[in-house]
Amino acid sequence: MSNVFIAFQHNEESRPLVDAIVADNPTAVVVHSPGLVKIDAPNRLQIRRATIEEQTGRPYDLQQLHVNLVTLSGYIDEDDDQLTLSWTH
């Protein structure tokens, strides 16, 4: 099993994203570096729009996460409600 990861700029806009990702992926590990927050997960990581909206209390377009996205690894499966990183097609 290999890890997938996603990394964001470490700022106030990314905080609810990170909180939502951790809520939806209990095996995820968050690593804070100066200016960067990286989230590793074994094999699969899911980002759900609904969970982000719960964290922020307002509507959220998943395309907004690209503003603070630095890098990622894994195959991307994305629609309006979720973005999934995994090593399976």
C-alpha positions, 0 to 999 in steps of 0.5 A: 500500500502506498500513500497518496497526498495533497498539500496546500498553502498554510493559511486561513483559507486552507484550514477548513479544507484540512479539517474537513479532509481529516474528518473524512479520512481518519487514517490521514496524517497532517504534516505542517511545514513552514508555509505548507500543510501536507496530508498523507493517507494510505492508498486513498484520500477523499475530499467532500464538498459537503464536509467543507460546507459543514466546516465553513457554514457556507456553500463551497465550490470544490474548484476553489481548493485549487487556489491554495493547492501546492501539489498532490500525488495519486490518480484524481477522480473529481466531480462537483461533490468530491475529489478522490486521490487513489492509486486505483483507476 
